[in-house]
Amino acid sequence: QVQLVESGGGVVQPGRSLRLSCAASGFIFSSYGMHWVRQAPGKGLEWVAVISYDGSNQYYEDSVKGRITISRDNSKNTLYLQMSSLRAEDTAVYYCAKQLSPSGSYYGFDFWGQGTLVTVSS
Amino acid sequence: DFQLTQSPSFLSASVGDRVTVTCRPSQDISSYLAWYQQMPGKAPKLLIYAASTLQSGVPSRFSGSGSGTEFTLTISSLQPEDFATYYCQQLHSYPSTFGQGTKVEIK
């Protein structure tokens, strides 16, 4: 069965960096684009970033451009989110999500991890 | 960027009611829209993709319709397990965006 397990969250001071990981299993990881979506406490969902199946293309939400980098290691079936210059407004649960279709993200995300909480606070 | 206006933000309904949620993109997104259900403290669950295709395993009381700039999610007969928050998402282009959410509560 498909499993996505995030890790790496925690409390971090403003301006510092953090790397999140998402370990994938139960599907051919190297065939699917992968996404990060976040949710601030008590708020709605916010799409953050996507990486293509082979890592050659990435896109980001405007507010995180230049501060966040999405990457993947297909040999380890793992997705990453490197976050730097963290701000209070980056405080959220971060979910990794798998595209339903290997041919593109047009059809939504059919599997999600349980999420990892990032708290940016001094 | 494509903005999504989802309405209502909140609705109170009874078991057995027919419920409709609307999502209006700021530009034509063809049929590149998905709907999700989220329970408190849980990850979202895909209900509908490509505007009207029911995801595998989702009960048939859920349906989606629309294209272009107006979409609806309908629950034909609300069940106790359907009380949750629902989100639309546009997948026409990046950055992808979600609607603000609709919380469905028990009347």
Chai-1 contact restraints between the chains, C-beta under 6 A:
chainA,res_idxA,chainB,res_idxB,connection_type,confidence,min_distance_angstrom,max_distance_angstrom,comment,restraint_id
A,G44,B,Q100,contact,1.0,0.0,6.0,A-B,restraint_1
A,G44,B,G101,contact,1.0,0.0,6.0,A-B,restraint_2
A,L45,B,Y87,contact,1.0,0.0,6.0,A-B,restraint_3
A,L45,B,F98,contact,1.0,0.0,6.0,A-B,restraint_4
A,W47,B,S96,contact,1.0,0.0,6.0,A-B,restraint_5
A,Y59,B,Y94,contact,1.0,0.0,6.0,A-B,restraint_6
A,E61,B,P95,contact,1.0,0.0,6.0,A-B,restraint_7
A,Y95,B,A43,contact,1.0,0.0,6.0,A-B,restraint_8
A,S105,B,L91,contact,1.0,0.0,6.0,A-B,restraint_9
A,Y106,B,Y32,contact,1.0,0.0,6.0,A-B,restraint_10
A,Y106,B,L91,contact,1.0,0.0,6.0,A-B,restraint_11
A,Y107,B,Y49,contact,1.0,0.0,6.0,A-B,restraint_12
A,Y107,B,A50,contact,1.0,0.0,6.0,A-B,restraint_13
A,G108,B,A34,contact,1.0,0.0,6.0,A-B,restraint_14
A,G108,B,L46,contact,1.0,0.0,6.0,A-B,restraint_15
A,G108,B,Y49,contact,1.0,0.0,6.0,A-B,restraint_16
A,D110,B,L46,contact,1.0,0.0,6.0,A-B,restraint_17
A,W112,B,A43,contact,1.0,0.0,6.0,A-B,restraint_18
